[in-house]
Each structure stands twice: as C-alpha cells, then as structure tokens.
Amino acid sequence: MTRKDALLALLVVVVWGINFVVIKIGLHQMPPLLLAGLRFLLVAFPALLFIRPPKVPFRLLAGYGLTISFGQFAFLFSAIKCGMPAGLASLVLQAQAFFTIVLGAFMFNERLQLKQGVGIALAILGLLVLIDASLVGDHVSLTGFLLTLGGALCWASGNIFNKKIMQLSPQPDVMSLVVWSALIPIVPFFAASALLDGPAQMLSSLREIDRITILALCYLAFISTILGYGIWGTLLGRYETWRVAPLSLLVPVFGMTSAMLILDESLSLMQCGGALLIMAGLYINVFGFRRWVSARRART
C-alpha cells in the first residue's frame, strides 16, 4: 500500500472513530430515529441524481438497507440516547465481526477455524467484564449495551447481504450501493420516530434545530458515510481485502480516545481490561496466531 493510500485509510478510520462522538453531540436536541432518518436523507439526496443505481436485485438492496442502515443505526442511535458512552459503543459495536462469522457459518456453511473460536470466546468474556464493570461502577444502563449489540447483529446481517451481492457482482460500485441503499431506511426511520416520539416532537425538533445538530448531520452524512465509504470502497478495490479490512480494528481506538478528549468519558481499570479482551479477540480473529509466533521467534 502506498503512503498516500495508507494515509487515506488512516483518515477514514479516524473519521469513523469520531463518528460516535458526533452522534452523541447530534442527539442533544433531536430524537435518535429522526436524526438517523435525516442522515440517510442527506446521503441519498442529491447524490442519487448523479450516481446510477447498482445492478443488484431489489430484494438484496432492500435487505442491505434495512439491516446495515436502518437496523444498525436505529439500535446504535437509541443506545447512545439511552446513555451508552460513545467510546464504549464504538468498541461493543465491533461484535459485528463475530456475529458475521456465526451467521456466515449458518448461511454459507462456512467452517469456524480455531482462531475464530478463540477470538469469539475472548470477545464474549470481554463483553461480560465490560458490562459488569460498567453497570456496577458507572451506572451505564443494560439497555444501552443490549441496543448496541442489536446494532452489531444488524451490521452483521448486512454483511451477509453484502456477501450475496458480491457473489452476483464481484466488483460492485460501492458508492452506488451506499447512496441507493440509503433510500431504503428513510421512510422506516421517520415512521418509527412518528410512532415512538410522536409527530409533535418531530416537528418541534425540526423547527428548533440548531447549528450543532446541522453540523453533526453534515458530518454523519457527507464525511462519515459518503466520503468514508467512498475512500474505503476504493481501497478495497485497489488492494487485497486482508491489507485493508484489519485497519478497521483501529476504529474503537480512535472512538474511545475522541470520546475521552471531547466528551470527557473515561474507562475504569476493569473496563480497560474488558476492552483489551475484546481487542485481543478481534486481533486473533483477523490475524490468528501466526504473527504472534513469528514475532516471538524473531525476538529469540
């Protein structure tokens, strides 16, 4: 990977890490489902006027949009609104990697490898430690954790739809998929917000929308989604998947760091232990044990 592309990949990882802080800031004045709906409205319009629809069956496009867009962010935005710390949310959401492995085993008869079993076990242990430490020490609601895990499961389900799309078209237009799939969750988000929050609160939030919320929406739609996924998709098309995908492990690092610096969030010693277990599980799932063994041999 060239230095320029490595810097672009790092830029995307930083943008996606800060994304969780921006969500927290954007929710200060607006209901979560309404904020999410406006985000995807901005992603879709006016971009779809300039980008051709993806050549995929509508059922797959709809499944992708309802899972990775509507489901993931309905749960995530609601979790953060319920008090889930932005930094922890960026980490817990990475459970999608393990949900994807399990769903892939059922949907595509993929066999689990030893490294994946060890990674899943470490991640589950880390989540249990993290939940116990957070509930006891910082009074983080269990609802927030469960909603974030729901978002991770929806993300994983979207990965399954994405794989089905990849099987039909090995080199799909990533930007076309992102923009046109953004149409799918808009109506469900607004309908769910009307049902749960009420039309009166929705209208009040829109009338009283402030500059901070507008800037948060612009960041979520244009920088995090269009710019982020556009660069990431380009890098995936230019390099092998194994060179690009592992860099997403840095997202929770920047998520927790930015939450600490901007929102003054902090982790207890026990929470740090749980976070390290999850990161270790993610690392083993991606790299296995070869790099650890090679590094140890190199030292000896």
PyMOL commands that set and color helices and strands:
alter all, ss='L'
color gray80, all
select helices_A, chain A and resi 3-26+32-44+47-49+58-81+86-108+114-138+142-168+174-181+183-196+199-207+211-238+241-262+269-287+290-299
alter helices_A, ss='H'
color red, helices_A
deselect
rebuild
show_as cartoon
